């Protein structure tokens, strides 16, 4: 198998695992991104390959994002919640999986699937509305936002 096919194989192992976990939760796939829309929020789970991947080694992580359809007209950033999957680890850190063979890709897919099932999906299921996001921001929890953005979005709510 040539190197470009190796990386495609590793990536497809991860994508297939994501699809198996997310399709029952009404996520739809487009490329490396899975999304679900509840008419207020759009949830994104994205496979990101590192620029430091080589022709033999795929280095990848998972990004979790939420976009509020209510805030889109007033926000300069379309993403209102942003975490990397490593934030869900027992000891949070910026986790990147390094895959250089099919076995390592399968192990990565299993670990990602476990984190999605145990941690990510339960958190997303608790964040059902833009108001739920605002409640996080009121507690100074604003994953992926600057303090300026947090205050700007809360000000939007106080003017409603």
Secondary structure, DSSP 8 states (H G I E B T S, - for coil): --HHHHHHHHHHHHHHHHHHHHGGGT-EEETTEEEEE-SSEEEEEEEEE-TT--SS-EEEEEEEEEEETTTTTT-SSS-SEEEEGGGGSSS-----EEESSHHHHHHHHHHHHHHIIIIIHHHHHH--SHHHHHHHHHTT--TT--HHHHHHHHHHHHT-
